[in-house]
Amino acid sequence: MPGGGAAGSGGQGGAGGPGAGDAAPVDIIGPGGAGGAPPRDTAPPSDGGGGSARDGAGVDLPPITPGSGPMPPATWQEHWFEHNQLLSLHAYDEHVAIYVDGAVTRANIGWLLPFMSRLWQYTKNVYGAAGFGPDPRLYSIHHQGRYGGGHPSYYFDASHDGRNVSDCGPGPWTEGAFDMPSHEVAHVVESATNGAHGSPSFPIWRDSKWAEIYQYDVYLALGMEKDAQRLFSRFSSGVDDFPRAGTRWFRDWFHPIWRDHGGAQVLSRYFQLLAKHFSKRPDGKRFARDLNWGEFIHFWSGAAGKDLKELATKAFGWQTAWDAQLAKAKTDFPAIMY
């Protein structure tokens, strides 16, 4: 889709509605575009992208130690949506468990554990390991020849047995097919970090827009310069029709914030501020509602430490209703300072 996320990524809201409710986004991966609720798993696979899993040095992470940590279950029976495969544990370490269905070509997937482990290690380092629930692992599921898309799930959701999940198909999973699983992990970040449950921002940025800056940042951090440049070129040229026609989310909003206000740390601060200050249900974990545009700009301004109204106007235009929303956000959430 224009301005889409990972190679061939689009998406939809989760069951019960995306955002602050019980189920945050459930994805499709394909050219379907943002907004609305297209069917799950109906689109073509990621185009991969073809870089090495580590072109350059990147951040300093501990070496991958296959087989470290408690052994996950040897098999896992799917019981969600139309998925009904008996999955097999292919590889694991203390950070990630890789599960595959019987059709996946095992000879092609040696790259999955090191890539997913480094991605999840970096994600926990940036966004806070303690905030992703009691299980330190990400469970990365891969299908071949079925389920033409991907979806995430979260540790607070019983549908996937209380695990943080990236579930992707239809392959093939040759090295370079980084974008679909990393896109799904972006949803885990927006929906399950800092001990908060749900994504109140999802109705505003919809699918792919947040994932774009997450993926770009991760690939740079992991030393995957060619893949980061590939994403930068595609995302910078992408155009969306929300909140107005001609919007360039990555070029005019997310990348300038990332570039000018602290890189990964400004992204992390946004979710920290939401988790600490935005409205929650009585359980103190689930967000009570979704953000409006004024609140969205207020919280991002707090993360950046700078009033971003001018940047928002350039990126999105400015709607009259947002003035009152922004003024009320400043009143309702005075601890957000900039």
C-alpha positions as MATLAB code, in Angstrom:
seq = 'MPGGGAAGSGGQGGAGGPGAGDAAPVDIIGPGGAGGAPPRDTAPPSDGGGGSARDGAGVDLPPITPGSGPMPPATWQEHWFEHNQLLSLHAYDEHVAIYVDGAVTRANIGWLLPFMSRLWQYTKNVYGAAGFGPDPRLYSIHHQGRYGGGHPSYYFDASHDGRNVSDCGPGPWTEGAFDMPSHEVAHVVESATNGAHGSPSFPIWRDSKWAEIYQYDVYLALGMEKDAQRLFSRFSSGVDDFPRAGTRWFRDWFHPIWRDHGGAQVLSRYFQLLAKHFSKRPDGKRFARDLNWGEFIHFWSGAAGKDLKELATKAFGWQTAWDAQLAKAKTDFPAIMY';
ca = [
       0.000    0.000    0.000;
       1.178    3.572   -0.390;
       3.234    4.456    2.620;
       2.795    0.945    3.973;
       4.791   -0.750    6.669;
       6.902   -3.819    6.169;
       7.256   -5.052    2.674;
       3.684   -5.566    1.709;
       2.061   -4.537    4.990;
      -1.386   -3.305    5.726;
      -3.688   -4.053    8.597;
      -6.819   -3.848   10.632;
      -8.067   -3.506   14.129;
      -8.378   -6.427   16.464;
     -11.464   -8.245   17.594;
     -13.538   -5.991   19.772;
     -12.031   -2.946   18.059;
      -8.472   -1.704   17.859;
      -6.887    0.583   20.360;
      -7.742    0.896   24.011;
     -10.050   -2.122   24.268;
      -9.284   -5.675   25.261;
      -7.734   -6.604   21.908;
      -5.259   -4.320   20.219;
      -4.462   -4.608   16.518;
      -4.788   -7.845   14.600;
      -2.982   -7.500   11.304;
      -3.157   -8.495    7.785;
       0.049   -8.159    5.841;
      -0.454   -7.070    2.290;
      -1.298   -4.123    0.112;
      -4.710   -3.541    1.631;
      -3.990   -0.072    2.990;
      -4.741    1.497    6.332;
      -8.090    1.890    7.955;
     -11.252   -0.134    7.845;
     -11.334   -3.818    8.719;
     -10.296   -6.056    5.846;
     -10.274   -9.819    6.453;
      -7.337  -11.371    8.253;
      -4.526  -13.117    6.425;
      -5.653  -12.443    2.865;
      -2.670  -10.738    1.320;
       0.571  -11.733   -0.372;
       3.744  -12.325    1.617;
       6.528   -9.912    2.372;
       8.961   -9.241   -0.415;
      11.791   -9.851    2.017;
      14.274   -7.216    1.063;
      17.482   -9.104    0.637;
      19.942   -7.503    3.043;
      22.128   -9.352    5.470;
      20.816   -9.755    8.978;
      23.844   -7.724   10.037;
      25.565   -5.485    7.502;
      27.400   -3.344   10.040;
      28.264   -3.275   13.720;
      25.028   -1.869   15.103;
      24.378   -1.824   18.843;
      26.410   -3.996   21.168;
      24.230   -6.962   22.134;
      25.286  -10.190   23.849;
      26.003  -13.087   21.494;
      23.159  -15.421   20.614;
      23.247  -18.640   22.643;
      20.911  -21.200   21.068;
      19.272  -23.442   23.640;
      19.705  -20.993   26.514;
      16.978  -20.483   29.069;
      14.234  -22.957   29.977;
      13.138  -25.095   27.046;
       9.758  -23.984   25.639;
       7.137  -26.640   24.777;
       8.254  -28.889   21.923;
       4.899  -28.430   20.172;
       2.129  -25.832   20.255;
      -1.369  -26.437   18.938;
      -2.853  -23.358   17.291;
      -6.426  -22.530   18.319;
      -6.983  -18.954   17.144;
      -8.837  -17.498   14.176;
      -8.655  -20.026   11.325;
      -5.227  -21.258   12.473;
      -5.223  -24.930   13.451;
      -1.678  -26.182   12.885;
       0.374  -28.240   15.293;
       3.527  -26.154   15.500;
       6.975  -27.507   16.254;
       9.693  -25.744   18.210;
      12.494  -25.109   15.723;
      14.986  -23.116   17.779;
      15.135  -20.991   20.898;
      17.271  -18.986   23.236;
      16.473  -17.007   26.361;
      14.842  -14.228   24.296;
      12.905  -15.912   21.487;
      11.246  -19.206   20.593;
      10.810  -20.000   16.891;
       7.838  -22.214   15.987;
       7.074  -23.504   12.500;
       4.402  -25.573   10.840;
       5.131  -28.796    8.999;
       5.456  -27.163    5.578;
       8.285  -24.768    6.448;
      11.572  -25.656    4.758;
      13.914  -26.049    7.717;
      17.054  -25.637    5.614;
      16.091  -22.018    4.844;
      15.466  -20.700    8.352;
      18.759  -20.747   10.195;
      18.707  -16.935   10.124;
      15.436  -16.628   12.035;
      16.731  -17.224   15.553;
      19.645  -14.755   15.407;
      17.544  -12.091   13.702;
      14.503  -12.383   15.950;
      16.586  -12.735   19.103;
      18.609   -9.609   18.383;
      15.470   -7.709   17.400;
      13.697   -8.684   20.631;
      16.770   -8.019   22.782;
      17.060   -4.537   21.326;
      13.327   -3.949   21.726;
      13.418   -4.928   25.393;
      16.469   -2.744   25.975;
      14.776    0.294   24.453;
      11.174   -0.126   25.568;
      11.753   -1.846   28.911;
      11.941   -5.602   29.399;
       9.853   -5.565   32.559;
       6.938   -3.956   30.754;
       6.314   -6.863   28.368;
       4.912   -9.269   30.935;
       6.336  -12.127   32.993;
       7.709  -14.210   30.115;
      10.890  -12.665   28.674;
      10.479  -14.460   25.349;
       8.866  -13.472   22.099;
       7.183  -16.384   20.311;
       7.786  -16.116   16.566;
       5.508  -18.374   14.486;
       6.117  -19.071   10.800;
       3.842  -20.786    8.281;
       4.559  -21.820    4.733;
       1.938  -21.959    1.991;
      -0.936  -20.910    4.253;
      -2.325  -17.934    6.182;
      -1.341  -15.148    3.804;
      -0.520  -12.499    6.354;
       0.514  -11.859    9.915;
      -0.875  -10.903   13.276;
       0.436  -10.203   16.770;
      -0.801  -11.274   20.166;
       0.080  -10.183   23.679;
       0.884  -11.660   27.060;
      -2.386  -10.411   28.560;
      -4.482  -12.092   25.845;
      -5.579  -15.674   26.507;
      -6.194  -16.318   22.805;
      -2.500  -17.161   22.273;
      -1.931  -18.669   25.715;
      -0.617  -15.511   27.336;
       2.415  -15.057   25.106;
       3.833  -12.159   23.120;
       3.512  -13.458   19.563;
       4.363  -12.676   15.970;
       2.462  -15.138   13.741;
       3.318  -14.914   10.024;
       2.631  -16.706    6.752;
       2.775  -17.824    4.003;
       6.549  -17.698    3.505;
       8.847  -18.829    2.040;
      11.181  -17.934    4.887;
      14.421  -17.426    3.040;
      16.920  -15.020    4.564;
      15.860  -11.445    3.912;
      12.184  -11.881    4.834;
      12.654   -9.600    7.816;
       9.789   -7.181    7.375;
       6.691   -9.136    8.229;
       7.826  -10.428   11.645;
       9.387   -7.097   12.581;
       6.119   -5.375   11.648;
       4.201   -7.662   14.001;
       6.655   -7.000   16.818;
       5.967   -3.286   16.345;
       2.375   -4.032   17.340;
       3.566   -5.876   20.438;
       5.462   -2.728   21.402;
       2.537   -0.362   20.914;
       0.078   -2.663   22.680;
       1.967   -4.372   25.486;
       4.812   -2.252   26.840;
       5.303   -0.543   30.204;
       2.733   -2.834   31.790;
      -0.113   -1.118   29.908;
      -2.644   -3.019   27.816;
      -3.851   -1.793   24.441;
      -2.972    0.848   21.867;
      -4.945    4.075   22.277;
      -2.947    5.545   19.390;
      -3.954    2.895   16.863;
      -7.126    4.614   15.590;
      -4.981    7.653   14.745;
      -1.925    6.064   13.133;
      -3.770    2.899   12.068;
      -1.714    0.041   10.757;
       1.854    0.438    9.467;
       2.507    4.063   10.422;
       4.017    3.364   13.848;
       5.549    0.140   12.539;
       7.491    2.101    9.930;
       9.570    4.124   12.378;
       9.971    1.140   14.697;
      11.338   -1.025   11.888;
      13.630    1.702   10.565;
      15.076    2.318   14.013;
      15.525   -1.409   14.722;
      17.263   -2.132   11.442;
      19.685    0.758   11.945;
      20.377   -0.352   15.505;
      21.085   -3.919   14.414;
      23.561   -2.764   11.788;
      21.257   -3.605    8.862;
      22.082   -0.447    6.942;
      20.968   -1.681    3.519;
      17.589   -2.762    4.833;
      17.188    0.448    6.818;
      17.894    2.453    3.652;
      15.447    0.286    1.714;
      12.733    1.069    4.247;
      13.691    4.730    4.416;
      13.325    5.105    0.670;
       9.980    3.348    0.521;
       8.468    4.926    3.605;
       9.649    8.428    2.663;
       7.880    8.173   -0.676;
       4.707    6.717    0.818;
       1.507    8.760    0.778;
      -1.670    8.150    2.805;
      -5.152    9.605    2.795;
      -5.487   10.084    6.564;
      -5.954   12.374    8.325;
      -5.950   14.209    4.977;
      -5.099   13.295    1.400;
      -1.403   13.474    0.652;
      -0.200   12.782    4.200;
       3.370   11.484    4.477;
       3.514    9.988    7.949;
       7.096    8.806    7.889;
       8.698   11.693    6.036;
       6.864   14.540    7.744;
       6.041   13.223   11.230;
       7.800   10.146   12.569;
      11.221   10.542   11.014;
      11.649   14.206   11.993;
      10.664   13.363   15.577;
      13.080   10.426   15.631;
      15.869   12.429   13.966;
      15.601   15.613   16.001;
      14.513   14.432   19.457;
      16.533   11.441   20.526;
      16.063    8.542   18.152;
      14.794    5.396   19.840;
      14.522    7.149   23.180;
      11.858    9.579   22.009;
       9.834    6.626   20.740;
      10.185    4.906   24.090;
       9.279    8.061   26.033;
       5.988    8.335   24.170;
       4.848    4.933   25.413;
       6.187    5.616   28.893;
       4.139    8.796   29.115;
       1.000    7.068   27.877;
       1.423    4.224   30.359;
       1.984    6.608   33.266;
      -0.536    9.342   32.538;
      -3.256    8.357   30.066;
      -6.685    7.208   31.214;
      -6.922    3.615   32.445;
      -9.710    1.282   33.432;
     -10.156    0.429   37.118;
      -7.642   -2.424   36.818;
      -4.937    0.190   36.271;
      -3.590   -1.609   33.192;
      -6.030   -1.409   30.285;
      -6.410    1.953   28.634;
      -9.905    3.290   29.119;
     -10.289    4.903   25.714;
      -8.473    6.035   22.599;
      -6.558    9.258   22.114;
      -7.993   12.156   20.197;
      -5.758   14.220   17.943;
      -5.098   16.929   20.486;
      -4.000   14.354   23.042;
      -1.871   12.571   20.456;
       0.036   15.771   19.670;
       0.271   16.657   23.390;
       1.820   13.314   24.349;
       4.245   13.339   21.429;
       5.247   16.885   22.377;
       5.944   15.639   25.883;
       8.080   12.809   24.538;
      10.020   15.217   22.323;
      10.297   17.927   24.967;
       9.066   20.438   22.392;
       5.707   21.742   21.215;
       5.035   19.785   18.029;
       1.958   21.693   16.872;
       3.919   23.294   14.031;
       5.261   19.913   12.899;
       1.779   18.384   13.136;
       0.344   21.215   11.042;
       2.950   20.623    8.358;
       2.434   16.859    8.412;
      -1.329   16.606    8.806;
      -2.846   20.014    8.241;
      -4.714   21.476   11.185;
      -8.370   20.873   11.886;
     -10.335   23.410   13.915;
     -11.468   20.798   16.440;
      -7.885   20.031   17.345;
      -7.416   23.430   19.023;
      -9.982   22.610   21.703;
      -8.693   19.050   22.000;
      -5.123   20.221   22.497;
      -6.115   22.841   25.045;
      -8.105   20.264   26.999;
      -5.256   17.756   26.786;
      -2.943   20.304   28.413;
      -5.502   20.759   31.179;
      -6.270   17.074   31.635;
      -2.632   15.935   31.547;
      -0.598   18.772   33.065;
       2.306   16.473   33.955;
       3.145   16.252   30.230;
       5.658   19.082   30.012;
       7.405   20.692   27.047;
];
